């Protein structure tokens, strides 16, 4: 009870709390009969564990973004709802996305003490309902932790041809790549690919002796241009120094590094892809001078 949601009735039977204490300042209500310490942040992980407590005794499992998070594929937006699949007609609750279905045993995994859909089933569910870019983000992350080829989802479509949203898979799988190591890296790769500048993900750069100098997020080998997404950890002083040292080393071997942060992935996304295009034309005109980027694709 110290750092996780719990069922109020169970805690009372065990003598851990009283109803009066649950209604007091030490605890917060998450869902009906599901409580948590007042100091616990109700992020997606906590809300998902709370939702599981509601459905575990009714054959329910965590699914969608909740399952992905507990499986180690954190690909959800911060405001995502907890998600469950339950058989029968369980009523809905605010803050929980409920799907009514029976999940076959082959599609179930256990993580964090919860029963949930396994990586491939979770990818199947998310890919069919999310907008294309976010679907690719989810499939990339789940394929990486689940070690499966995203194309395997097509085989599932062959077995379930009438599943809602399954036609959407063609667009998603054309952009998916399990080598992606973060959601923002996927979003950056998809943006570049959509405008007509597909990069090589997780590309290893070698020196003249065959030793690996670096493995970069995205690369354009013909132009010797590396594109790196810098998350929050890159703003640590020591990490920034290491990044600078590596960029300098790569420059000594003819490579230029273009770094992109969260700002460059928001309103400045068009500016980001335009800058990458400009560098490609400068560094490899024979390969890229004739390429006209499709800026309208970023609105799709």
DABEL-V736726 format. One line per field, one symbol per residue. psi: psi as a letter, one per 30 degrees, with the letter a starting at -180 (. if undefined). Layout:
BEGIN
psi->???
END
This chain:
BEGIN
psi->feglllkeeeeeefgelleeeefafflkkelkgkllkffkkiaeeeeeeeeeeefegggllkabeeeeeffgijgllfgklkklkklahkllkkfkjkkjlkklefgklkkggkklkleeeeeeeeefflleeeeeeeeeeeeeffhlkffffeeeeefifgkkgfffeeeefffkjffkfleeeeeeeeeeeefgiklkkikkklafggkkeljleklieffhkkkkkjaffffkeeeeeeeeeeeeeeefggkkkjkkaeeffcfgeeeeeeeeeeeeeefieeefefkjkifffff.
END
